């Protein structure tokens, strides 16, 4: 029996922005979600998913664009999976991100909120990333108007980013607006060198090839790190000379590269966390500067990819912690300097927030699942002469227990910055039992943040909500929520 065909909906006027950046409209008593649209667009929509209360679809014809639409600035828009809101003025992006935070905290968490502040925008809305990763492909994505049968093997080579929704399709990138030079120049040089010297590009389906990935890091201090990941063919006889020749050529052409690394990855995935990265030329690491703090960044280190906006995000957290300290009566001691609090930084990563707050604390304790990140945190503490910060690696729900708190001191203030999945209920329960006077919850996913904050609602009151835009032209939003004990 054939399936009932999905409807084609004609003349749909998009009404507002929903979660994940889709716009929505109401059609025949159901909510319709449509990607790549904005409020005011009049479109014909092909429905591709029908559920009891909603439908999803995609645009097949733009009848009348919203009067607020602007031309995308990138030639790769629509195929590359990034920067999907380029057609929307930046001020509207910020307004919709704020509304997304409000909707999810209220609808999912059923939370009582103070006035949610306007989204804190990024000073730079292009070239704001300090890290980009690119993939070599023997069979790049074929563009509209191209005949794959007439393309030569050389013309099918690509070096760029994955097409949204396809693990094995890579869009060749001519110019990416997300990272400052020499990022584009390095990528284009390596691609041309590889073609001229007959170096094979990776085949994502057959899992073979010489060149596999590039990672380019740039810092606000002017340093550049390049990591070239080679594929399984780099293990073959004679391949070492080809590797060295390529790396020598890159180093000669780009003296501004301060750290040049390579790795050989014969696995079936691109992750390098369990593989050695070899320093070929230059310095062991690059450094980011944040006020008087320096953060060491190696080839596997995590650091917020928008350096300038990370500083503003951490400053928001620090301001809330300062206000919390000022409000704690327990620190109004009889004489001398006020006693400083014990601060826990949960999901600390490489310790950036913990170290940024360390001057306000008697003791700061960071906990993180990834051992390599904790190793970086300890290095960063030592680099900055911070001796009252302690970092512990392990699963949060296993590490953060009542015994751990008894051994390390009850937290007066807790900062949480978990991954998108949010926190485990057992972690929330331990925090409720520890009863810190204040908490600051930083999240890249307001939906799971709302779910978690609902667990604290019986004992804590939300006093501050600040969305922060870390990634302009995307639908992602970071959010800071401050809570105090009732």
C-alpha positions as CSV (number, residue, x, y, z in Angstrom):
1,X,0.0,0.0,0.0
2,X,1.5,3.4,-1.0
3,X,1.9,6.1,1.6
4,X,-0.3,9.1,1.4
5,X,1.7,12.0,-0.2
6,X,2.7,14.9,2.0
7,X,0.9,18.1,1.3
8,X,2.2,21.1,-0.6
9,X,1.1,24.2,1.3
10,X,0.7,27.3,-0.9
11,X,0.9,30.9,0.2
12,X,2.1,30.4,3.8
13,X,3.0,33.6,5.7
14,X,5.7,32.9,8.3
15,X,4.7,34.3,11.7
16,X,7.6,34.0,14.2
17,X,10.8,32.3,15.1
18,X,10.7,29.0,16.9
19,X,13.4,26.8,18.5
20,X,16.4,25.7,16.5
21,X,16.0,28.8,14.3
22,X,13.1,27.6,12.3
23,X,10.2,29.9,11.6
24,X,6.6,28.9,12.3
25,X,3.1,29.5,11.0
26,X,-0.3,28.1,11.8
27,X,-1.9,26.1,9.0
28,X,-5.1,24.0,9.3
29,X,-5.0,24.0,13.0
30,X,-1.4,22.8,13.2
31,X,1.9,24.5,13.8
32,X,4.1,24.4,10.7
33,X,7.9,24.7,11.2
34,X,10.0,25.7,8.1
35,X,13.8,26.1,8.0
36,X,15.6,28.9,6.1
37,X,12.7,31.3,6.6
38,X,12.0,34.4,8.7
39,X,8.8,36.1,9.9
40,X,7.1,37.9,7.1
41,X,8.2,35.5,4.3
42,X,5.3,34.4,2.1
43,X,6.3,30.9,0.8
44,X,5.0,27.7,-0.7
45,X,6.1,24.8,1.6
46,X,6.5,21.1,0.9
47,X,5.7,19.2,4.0
48,X,8.1,16.4,4.8
49,X,7.0,15.4,8.3
50,X,3.5,15.3,9.8
51,X,2.8,14.7,13.5
52,X,-0.2,14.9,15.7
53,X,0.2,18.6,16.6
54,X,2.7,19.9,14.1
55,X,4.3,19.7,10.6
56,X,7.7,20.3,9.2
57,X,8.6,21.4,5.7
58,X,10.9,23.2,3.4
59,X,10.5,26.1,1.0
60,X,9.8,25.2,-2.7
61,X,9.0,28.8,-3.8
62,X,9.6,32.2,-2.2
63,X,6.5,34.2,-3.3
64,X,7.3,37.4,-1.3
65,X,10.4,37.8,0.9
66,X,10.1,39.5,4.3
67,X,10.8,43.3,3.9
68,X,13.5,42.8,6.5
69,X,15.4,40.2,4.5
70,X,19.0,41.1,3.6
71,X,21.3,39.4,1.0
72,X,23.6,36.7,2.5
73,X,27.2,37.8,2.5
74,X,28.7,34.4,1.8
75,X,28.9,32.7,-1.6
76,X,28.5,29.3,0.1
77,X,25.3,30.2,2.0
78,X,22.6,27.5,1.9
79,X,25.0,24.6,1.3
80,X,27.5,25.1,4.1
81,X,25.9,24.1,7.4
82,X,27.0,27.3,9.2
83,X,25.8,30.9,9.4
84,X,22.2,30.0,8.6
85,X,20.8,33.4,9.6
86,X,22.8,35.5,7.2
87,X,19.6,36.7,5.6
88,X,18.4,38.3,8.9
89,X,19.6,41.7,10.2
90,X,21.8,41.2,13.2
91,X,19.6,43.2,15.6
92,X,16.7,40.9,14.8
93,X,18.9,37.8,15.4
94,X,19.7,39.1,18.9
95,X,16.0,39.8,19.5
96,X,14.9,36.3,18.4
97,X,17.7,34.7,20.5
98,X,16.4,36.5,23.6
99,X,12.8,35.4,22.8
100,X,14.1,31.8,22.4
101,X,15.5,32.0,25.9
102,X,12.3,33.4,27.4
103,X,10.1,30.8,25.6
104,X,12.2,27.8,26.7
105,X,12.7,28.8,30.3
106,X,9.0,29.6,30.7
107,X,7.4,26.8,28.5
108,X,9.8,24.0,29.5
109,X,10.8,24.9,33.0
110,X,7.6,26.8,34.0
111,X,10.0,29.2,35.7
112,X,9.3,32.6,37.2
113,X,11.7,35.1,35.6
114,X,12.9,38.6,36.2
115,X,13.0,40.8,33.1
116,X,15.3,39.0,30.7
117,X,18.0,41.3,29.5
118,X,18.6,42.0,25.8
119,X,21.0,39.6,24.1
120,X,24.6,40.7,24.5
121,X,25.8,41.0,20.9
122,X,29.2,40.2,19.5
123,X,31.3,43.2,18.5
124,X,32.6,41.2,15.5
125,X,29.9,39.4,13.5
126,X,32.4,38.0,10.9
127,X,35.9,36.6,11.5
128,X,35.0,36.0,15.1
129,X,36.2,32.4,15.4
130,X,39.6,31.4,16.7
131,X,39.4,27.8,15.4
132,X,38.2,26.2,12.2
133,X,38.4,22.6,11.0
134,X,38.4,21.6,7.3
135,X,38.1,18.2,5.6
136,X,39.8,16.9,2.4
137,X,37.5,15.1,0.0
138,X,38.3,13.1,-3.1
139,X,34.7,13.6,-4.2
140,X,33.5,17.1,-3.2
141,X,29.8,18.2,-3.3
142,X,28.8,18.8,-6.9
143,X,27.2,22.2,-7.3
144,X,23.9,23.0,-9.1
145,X,24.7,23.4,-12.8
146,X,27.7,21.1,-12.7
147,X,27.7,17.8,-14.5
148,X,29.6,15.2,-12.4
149,X,30.2,13.2,-15.5
150,X,32.3,15.9,-17.1
151,X,34.3,16.9,-14.1
152,X,37.9,15.6,-14.0
153,X,39.3,13.9,-11.0
154,X,41.2,17.1,-10.1
155,X,38.0,19.2,-10.4
156,X,36.2,16.8,-8.0
157,X,38.8,17.4,-5.2
158,X,37.6,19.5,-2.3
159,X,38.9,21.0,0.9
160,X,36.2,22.5,3.1
161,X,33.3,21.7,5.4
162,X,30.6,19.0,5.6
163,X,27.3,19.7,3.9
164,X,24.5,19.8,6.4
165,X,23.0,16.4,6.9
166,X,25.7,14.4,5.0
167,X,28.7,12.8,6.8
168,X,30.4,12.0,3.5
169,X,29.8,15.2,1.5
170,X,32.3,18.0,1.7
171,X,31.6,21.5,0.2
172,X,34.8,23.0,-1.3
173,X,35.3,26.4,0.4
174,X,36.7,29.3,-1.6
175,X,36.4,31.9,1.2
176,X,35.1,31.5,4.8
177,X,34.1,34.6,6.6
178,X,34.4,33.1,10.1
179,X,38.1,33.3,10.7
180,X,40.6,36.1,10.0
181,X,43.5,35.6,7.7
182,X,45.8,33.7,7.2
183,X,43.1,31.0,7.6
184,X,41.8,31.1,4.0
185,X,45.2,31.6,2.5
186,X,46.6,28.6,4.3
187,X,43.8,26.4,3.2
188,X,43.9,27.4,-0.4
189,X,47.7,27.1,-0.5
190,X,47.7,23.6,0.8
191,X,44.9,22.5,-1.6
192,X,46.9,23.9,-4.6
193,X,50.1,22.4,-3.4
194,X,48.5,19.0,-2.9
195,X,47.0,19.1,-6.5
196,X,50.3,20.1,-8.0
197,X,52.2,17.3,-6.2
198,X,49.7,14.6,-6.7
199,X,48.8,14.1,-3.0
200,X,45.6,12.1,-2.6
201,X,42.6,13.6,-0.8
202,X,40.7,11.5,1.7
203,X,37.8,9.3,0.6
204,X,35.2,9.4,3.4
205,X,33.4,6.3,2.1
206,X,36.4,4.1,1.4
207,X,38.4,5.5,4.3
208,X,41.6,6.0,2.4
209,X,43.8,8.9,1.3
210,X,46.9,10.9,2.2
211,X,45.4,14.2,3.3
212,X,42.5,14.1,5.8
213,X,41.9,17.3,7.9
214,X,43.2,20.8,8.7
215,X,42.7,22.7,11.9
216,X,43.6,26.4,12.0
217,X,43.8,28.3,15.3
218,X,44.3,32.0,15.6
219,X,44.6,34.0,18.8
220,X,44.0,37.6,19.8
221,X,47.7,37.8,20.6
222,X,48.5,37.3,16.9
223,X,49.7,33.7,17.1
224,X,48.7,31.0,14.6
225,X,48.6,27.2,15.0
226,X,48.1,24.8,12.1
227,X,47.5,21.1,12.6
228,X,47.5,18.9,9.5
229,X,45.9,15.5,9.9
230,X,47.1,12.9,7.5
231,X,45.2,9.7,6.5
232,X,46.3,6.0,6.4
233,X,48.4,6.5,3.3
234,X,50.8,8.6,5.4
235,X,51.9,5.3,7.0
236,X,53.1,3.8,3.7
237,X,56.7,3.6,2.5
238,X,58.0,7.0,1.2
239,X,55.1,9.0,2.6
240,X,57.2,10.6,5.3
241,X,59.1,12.6,2.7
242,X,55.9,13.8,1.1
243,X,54.6,14.9,4.6
244,X,57.8,16.8,5.4
245,X,57.9,18.4,1.9
246,X,54.3,19.7,2.4
247,X,55.0,21.0,5.9
248,X,58.2,22.6,4.9
249,X,56.4,24.4,2.0
250,X,53.6,25.6,4.4
251,X,56.2,26.9,6.9
252,X,58.1,28.7,4.3
253,X,55.0,30.3,2.8
254,X,53.5,31.3,6.1
255,X,56.1,32.4,8.6
256,X,53.3,33.8,10.8
257,X,52.5,30.2,11.7
258,X,54.0,30.0,15.2
259,X,53.0,26.3,15.9
260,X,53.0,23.7,13.2
261,X,51.7,20.2,14.1
262,X,50.8,17.0,12.3
263,X,49.0,13.8,13.2
264,X,48.4,10.6,11.4
265,X,44.9,9.3,11.7
266,X,44.1,5.8,10.3
267,X,40.8,5.5,12.2
268,X,37.3,5.6,10.9
269,X,36.6,8.9,12.6
270,X,38.2,12.3,12.6
271,X,38.7,12.6,16.3
272,X,42.4,13.1,17.4
273,X,41.9,13.0,21.1
274,X,43.4,9.5,21.4
275,X,46.2,10.1,18.8
276,X,49.6,11.8,19.2
277,X,50.0,15.2,17.7
278,X,53.6,15.9,16.7
279,X,55.2,19.3,16.8
280,X,57.0,19.8,13.5
281,X,58.0,23.4,13.8
282,X,57.6,26.4,16.1
283,X,56.3,26.7,19.6
284,X,54.6,24.0,21.6
285,X,51.5,26.1,22.1
286,X,49.7,29.4,21.4
287,X,48.4,31.6,24.1
288,X,45.2,33.6,24.6
289,X,45.2,36.6,26.9
290,X,42.2,37.6,29.1
291,X,43.0,40.6,31.3
292,X,46.1,39.5,33.3
293,X,45.5,35.8,32.6
294,X,47.3,33.8,29.9
295,X,45.8,30.5,28.7
296,X,47.9,27.9,27.0
297,X,46.3,26.3,24.0
298,X,47.8,23.1,22.6
299,X,46.6,21.1,19.5
300,X,44.0,19.2,21.5
301,X,43.0,22.0,24.0
302,X,39.5,23.3,24.2
303,X,39.0,27.1,24.3
304,X,35.9,29.1,23.6
305,X,35.9,29.7,19.8
306,X,34.9,33.4,20.1
307,X,37.7,34.8,22.2
308,X,36.3,38.3,22.6
309,X,32.8,37.2,23.4
310,X,34.1,34.6,25.8
311,X,35.6,37.4,27.8
312,X,32.3,39.2,27.8
313,X,30.5,36.0,28.9
314,X,32.9,35.4,31.7
315,X,32.7,39.0,32.8
316,X,28.9,38.6,33.1
317,X,29.5,35.6,35.4
318,X,32.1,37.4,37.4
319,X,29.8,40.4,37.9
320,X,27.1,38.1,39.3
321,X,29.6,36.4,41.6
322,X,30.8,39.7,42.9
323,X,27.2,40.8,43.6
324,X,26.6,37.4,45.3
325,X,29.7,37.9,47.5
326,X,28.5,41.4,48.5
327,X,25.1,40.1,49.5
328,X,26.4,37.3,51.7
329,X,26.1,38.4,55.3
330,X,28.5,35.7,56.5
331,X,31.3,37.8,55.0
332,X,30.6,40.9,57.0
333,X,33.2,39.9,59.6
334,X,34.2,42.1,62.5
335,X,37.4,43.6,61.2
336,X,40.0,43.3,58.6
337,X,39.5,42.1,55.1
338,X,36.3,40.3,54.2
339,X,36.5,36.5,54.1
340,X,36.4,35.1,50.5
341,X,34.1,32.3,49.5
342,X,34.7,28.8,48.3
343,X,33.6,28.5,44.6
344,X,32.9,25.4,42.7
345,X,33.2,25.5,38.9
346,X,31.4,22.4,37.6
347,X,32.2,21.3,34.0
348,X,35.2,23.5,34.2
349,X,36.8,22.5,30.9
350,X,40.3,23.9,30.8
351,X,39.6,26.0,33.9
352,X,39.0,29.3,32.2
353,X,36.0,30.4,34.3
354,X,37.5,29.0,37.5
355,X,40.8,30.9,36.9
356,X,38.9,34.0,35.9
357,X,37.1,33.9,39.2
358,X,40.0,32.9,41.3
359,X,40.9,36.3,42.6
360,X,37.4,36.5,44.3
361,X,37.7,33.1,46.0
362,X,39.5,31.6,49.0
363,X,39.4,28.4,47.1
364,X,38.2,27.4,43.7
365,X,37.5,23.8,42.7
366,X,37.0,22.8,39.1
367,X,35.6,19.4,38.0
368,X,35.5,18.1,34.4
369,X,35.0,14.8,32.7
370,X,37.8,15.1,30.2
371,X,41.3,14.3,31.8
372,X,43.2,16.2,29.0
373,X,41.1,19.3,29.8
374,X,42.0,19.1,33.5
375,X,45.6,18.7,32.6
376,X,45.4,21.9,30.6
377,X,43.6,23.6,33.6
378,X,46.4,22.7,35.9
379,X,49.0,24.0,33.4
380,X,47.0,27.3,33.1
381,X,46.8,27.7,36.8
382,X,50.6,27.2,37.1
383,X,51.2,29.6,34.2
384,X,49.3,32.3,36.0
385,X,50.8,31.6,39.5
386,X,47.4,30.6,40.9
387,X,47.9,28.2,43.8
388,X,44.4,28.1,45.4
389,X,42.7,26.4,42.4
390,X,42.2,22.6,42.5
391,X,41.1,20.6,39.4
392,X,39.6,17.1,39.4
393,X,38.9,14.8,36.5
394,X,35.9,12.4,36.4
395,X,32.3,11.9,35.7
396,X,30.4,14.7,37.6
397,X,27.8,12.5,39.2
398,X,30.6,10.2,40.5
399,X,32.9,12.9,41.7
400,X,30.5,15.5,43.2
401,X,29.2,13.6,46.2
402,X,28.5,14.5,49.8
403,X,31.9,13.0,50.8
404,X,33.7,15.1,48.2
405,X,32.1,18.2,49.5
406,X,32.9,17.3,53.1
407,X,36.6,16.8,52.1
408,X,36.9,20.0,50.0
409,X,34.6,22.4,51.7
410,X,31.0,23.3,51.2
411,X,30.6,25.7,48.2
412,X,29.3,29.2,48.9
413,X,28.9,29.8,45.2
414,X,28.6,27.3,42.4
415,X,29.1,28.0,38.7
416,X,27.8,25.4,36.2
417,X,28.7,25.3,32.5
418,X,27.6,21.9,31.3
419,X,27.5,20.4,27.8
420,X,24.3,20.7,25.7
421,X,22.8,17.7,27.5
422,X,22.7,19.6,30.8
423,X,23.3,18.2,34.3
424,X,22.5,14.8,35.7
425,X,19.6,14.7,38.3
426,X,22.0,13.2,40.8
427,X,24.3,16.3,40.5
428,X,21.3,18.6,41.0
429,X,20.4,16.6,44.2
430,X,23.9,16.9,45.6
431,X,23.8,20.7,45.0
432,X,20.4,21.0,46.7
433,X,21.9,19.2,49.7
434,X,25.0,21.3,49.7
435,X,22.8,24.4,49.6
436,X,25.2,27.0,48.2
437,X,23.9,30.6,48.7
438,X,24.3,31.4,45.0
439,X,24.6,29.7,41.7
440,X,25.3,30.8,38.1
441,X,24.2,28.5,35.4
442,X,25.8,29.0,32.0
443,X,24.3,27.0,29.1
444,X,24.5,26.7,25.4
445,X,21.1,25.0,25.3
446,X,18.3,26.9,27.1
447,X,16.0,23.9,26.7
448,X,18.0,21.6,29.0
449,X,18.9,24.6,31.1
450,X,15.2,25.2,31.7
451,X,14.7,21.5,32.6
452,X,17.6,21.7,35.1
453,X,16.6,25.0,36.7
454,X,13.1,23.5,37.4
455,X,14.9,21.1,39.7
456,X,16.3,24.0,41.8
457,X,13.0,26.1,41.7
458,X,11.7,24.9,45.1
459,X,14.8,26.2,46.9
460,X,16.2,28.9,44.6
461,X,14.9,32.1,43.0
462,X,16.2,33.3,39.6
463,X,17.4,36.9,39.9
464,X,19.1,37.5,36.6
465,X,18.9,36.2,33.0
466,X,21.4,37.3,30.3
467,X,21.5,35.8,26.8
468,X,24.9,36.1,25.1
469,X,25.5,35.7,21.4
470,X,28.7,33.7,20.9
471,X,28.0,32.7,17.3
472,X,26.5,35.5,15.1
473,X,24.4,34.4,12.1
474,X,23.7,31.0,13.7
475,X,20.7,30.0,15.8
476,X,22.8,29.1,18.8
477,X,22.6,31.2,22.0
478,X,24.4,31.1,25.3
479,X,22.6,32.0,28.4
480,X,23.6,33.0,31.9
481,X,21.1,32.5,34.8
482,X,21.9,33.6,38.3
483,X,20.0,32.1,41.3
484,X,20.0,32.8,45.0
485,X,18.8,30.6,47.8
486,X,15.3,31.5,49.1
